[in-house]
Amino acid sequence: MRRQERAVMEQDKILEILEKCEVARIGFCADGRAYIVPMNFAFAVEDGGVALYFHSAVEGRKIAMLKQNPQVCFEADCSYQLIKRETACRWTAHFESVMGEGEITMLTNAAQKARALDLIMRRHGFEGAPAYTEEALRCVCVLRLAVTHMCGKQNLPG
Protein backbone atom coordinates (compact mmCIF):
# COMPACT_ATOMS: atom_id res chain seq x y z
CA MET A 1 0.00 0.00 0.00
CA ARG A 2 1.53 3.28 -1.11
CA ARG A 3 -0.05 5.45 1.61
CA GLN A 4 1.00 3.52 4.71
CA GLU A 5 -0.40 6.21 7.01
CA ARG A 6 -3.87 5.18 5.79
CA ALA A 7 -3.37 1.45 6.34
CA VAL A 8 -5.51 -0.39 8.87
CA MET A 9 -3.98 -3.74 9.74
CA GLU A 10 -5.53 -4.60 13.13
CA GLN A 11 -8.32 -7.15 12.71
CA ASP A 12 -10.60 -5.47 15.27
CA LYS A 13 -10.43 -2.15 13.43
CA ILE A 14 -10.91 -3.85 10.06
CA LEU A 15 -14.04 -5.58 11.39
CA GLU A 16 -15.34 -2.24 12.71
CA ILE A 17 -15.06 -0.83 9.18
CA LEU A 18 -16.61 -3.95 7.65
CA GLU A 19 -19.55 -3.62 10.04
CA LYS A 20 -20.31 -0.16 8.59
CA CYS A 21 -20.33 -1.40 4.98
CA GLU A 22 -23.64 -2.45 3.44
CA VAL A 23 -22.34 -4.02 0.22
CA ALA A 24 -19.26 -6.06 -0.62
CA ARG A 25 -18.01 -6.49 -4.17
CA ILE A 26 -16.68 -9.93 -5.03
CA GLY A 27 -14.17 -10.33 -7.85
CA PHE A 28 -14.28 -13.63 -9.72
CA CYS A 29 -11.79 -14.78 -12.37
CA ALA A 30 -12.14 -17.72 -14.75
CA ASP A 31 -11.05 -18.43 -18.31
CA GLY A 32 -8.91 -15.29 -18.27
CA ARG A 33 -11.92 -13.04 -17.59
CA ALA A 34 -12.78 -11.06 -14.49
CA TYR A 35 -16.27 -10.38 -13.12
CA ILE A 36 -17.20 -8.16 -10.17
CA VAL A 37 -20.53 -8.48 -8.36
CA PRO A 38 -21.88 -6.22 -5.59
CA MET A 39 -23.68 -8.26 -2.92
CA ASN A 40 -25.30 -7.84 0.48
CA PHE A 41 -23.35 -9.78 3.06
CA ALA A 42 -22.78 -10.72 6.66
CA PHE A 43 -19.61 -11.84 8.38
CA ALA A 44 -18.54 -13.85 11.39
CA VAL A 45 -15.32 -14.56 13.23
CA GLU A 46 -14.98 -18.33 13.25
CA ASP A 47 -12.08 -20.33 14.69
CA GLY A 48 -9.89 -17.22 14.68
CA GLY A 49 -10.60 -16.46 11.03
CA VAL A 50 -13.17 -14.34 9.25
CA ALA A 51 -15.90 -15.66 6.95
CA LEU A 52 -18.18 -13.57 4.75
CA TYR A 53 -21.60 -14.93 3.78
CA PHE A 54 -23.69 -14.13 0.71
CA HIS A 55 -26.92 -15.48 -0.77
CA SER A 56 -27.37 -16.07 -4.46
CA ALA A 57 -29.37 -17.79 -7.12
CA VAL A 58 -28.19 -21.35 -7.71
CA GLU A 59 -27.06 -20.63 -11.26
CA GLY A 60 -25.63 -17.76 -13.25
CA ARG A 61 -22.31 -16.28 -14.24
CA LYS A 62 -20.82 -15.97 -10.74
CA ILE A 63 -21.74 -19.56 -9.86
CA ALA A 64 -20.24 -20.85 -13.10
CA MET A 65 -17.07 -18.88 -12.48
CA LEU A 66 -16.64 -19.95 -8.86
CA LYS A 67 -17.05 -23.60 -9.88
CA GLN A 68 -14.03 -23.07 -12.15
CA ASN A 69 -12.05 -20.98 -9.68
CA PRO A 70 -13.16 -20.56 -6.06
CA GLN A 71 -10.32 -18.10 -5.34
CA VAL A 72 -11.82 -14.60 -5.16
CA CYS A 73 -11.08 -11.12 -3.93
CA PHE A 74 -13.48 -8.71 -2.27
CA GLU A 75 -13.85 -5.03 -1.45
CA ALA A 76 -16.24 -3.08 0.76
CA ASP A 77 -16.26 0.65 1.45
CA CYS A 78 -18.19 3.23 3.42
CA SER A 79 -18.07 6.77 4.81
CA TYR A 80 -17.27 8.25 1.39
CA GLN A 81 -17.09 12.03 1.14
CA LEU A 82 -15.45 13.83 -1.80
CA ILE A 83 -13.18 16.71 -0.76
CA LYS A 84 -12.82 19.38 -3.45
CA ARG A 85 -9.77 21.61 -3.50
CA GLU A 86 -8.71 24.61 -5.55
CA THR A 87 -6.47 22.59 -7.87
CA ALA A 88 -7.62 19.42 -9.54
CA CYS A 89 -4.71 17.24 -8.42
CA ARG A 90 -5.28 18.17 -4.75
CA TRP A 91 -8.81 16.70 -4.57
CA THR A 92 -9.18 13.78 -2.21
CA ALA A 93 -11.84 11.82 -0.37
CA HIS A 94 -12.61 10.70 3.13
CA PHE A 95 -13.44 6.99 3.22
CA GLU A 96 -13.02 3.66 4.94
CA SER A 97 -12.50 0.41 3.04
CA VAL A 98 -11.62 -3.24 3.43
CA MET A 99 -10.07 -5.44 0.77
CA GLY A 100 -9.16 -9.08 0.92
CA GLU A 101 -9.05 -12.45 -0.71
CA GLY A 102 -10.06 -15.98 0.04
CA GLU A 103 -11.89 -19.04 -1.17
CA ILE A 104 -15.64 -19.37 -1.68
CA THR A 105 -17.55 -22.55 -1.05
CA MET A 106 -21.24 -23.24 -1.54
CA LEU A 107 -22.95 -24.41 1.63
CA THR A 108 -25.02 -27.56 1.13
CA ASN A 109 -26.15 -28.34 4.68
CA ALA A 110 -29.59 -26.84 5.47
CA ALA A 111 -28.60 -25.89 9.03
CA GLN A 112 -25.46 -24.11 7.83
CA LYS A 113 -27.47 -22.28 5.17
CA ALA A 114 -30.07 -21.19 7.74
CA ARG A 115 -27.37 -19.94 10.13
CA ALA A 116 -25.72 -17.89 7.37
CA LEU A 117 -29.06 -16.52 6.17
CA ASP A 118 -29.88 -15.55 9.77
CA LEU A 119 -26.63 -13.56 9.92
CA ILE A 120 -27.45 -11.79 6.65
CA MET A 121 -31.06 -11.06 7.61
CA ARG A 122 -30.19 -9.70 11.06
CA ARG A 123 -27.32 -7.62 9.71
CA HIS A 124 -29.69 -5.88 7.33
CA GLY A 125 -32.39 -5.17 9.91
CA PHE A 126 -34.60 -8.24 10.24
CA GLU A 127 -36.02 -8.40 13.74
CA GLY A 128 -37.06 -11.62 15.38
CA ALA A 129 -36.23 -15.14 14.33
CA PRO A 130 -36.19 -15.68 10.56
CA ALA A 131 -37.82 -18.91 9.40
CA TYR A 132 -37.09 -20.76 6.17
CA THR A 133 -39.00 -23.54 4.51
CA GLU A 134 -37.19 -26.65 3.34
CA GLU A 135 -38.00 -25.55 -0.21
CA ALA A 136 -36.48 -22.09 0.34
CA LEU A 137 -33.27 -23.60 1.72
CA ARG A 138 -33.10 -26.04 -1.18
CA CYS A 139 -33.60 -23.28 -3.79
CA VAL A 140 -31.09 -20.73 -2.49
CA CYS A 141 -27.34 -20.82 -2.88
CA VAL A 142 -25.46 -19.63 0.20
CA LEU A 143 -21.82 -18.76 -0.30
CA ARG A 144 -19.13 -18.76 2.38
CA LEU A 145 -15.96 -16.80 1.69
CA ALA A 146 -13.17 -17.98 4.00
CA VAL A 147 -10.90 -14.94 4.18
CA THR A 148 -7.19 -15.73 3.83
CA HIS A 149 -5.96 -12.12 3.76
CA MET A 150 -7.66 -8.85 4.63
CA CYS A 151 -6.54 -5.26 5.17
CA GLY A 152 -8.21 -1.92 5.61
CA LYS A 153 -7.59 1.62 4.52
CA GLN A 154 -9.06 4.88 5.76
CA ASN A 155 -8.78 8.60 5.29
CA LEU A 156 -10.99 10.25 7.86
CA PRO A 157 -11.54 13.93 8.65
CA GLY A 158 -9.18 15.47 11.19
Secondary structure, 3 states (H helix, E strand, C coil): CCCHHHEECCHHHHHHHHHHCCEEEEEEEECCEEEEEEEECEEEEECCEEEEEEEECCCCHHHHHHHHCCEEEEEEEEEEEEECCCCHHHCEEEEEEEEEEEEEEEECCHHHHHHHHHHHHHHCCCCCCCCCCHHHHHHCEEEEEEEEEEEEEEECCC
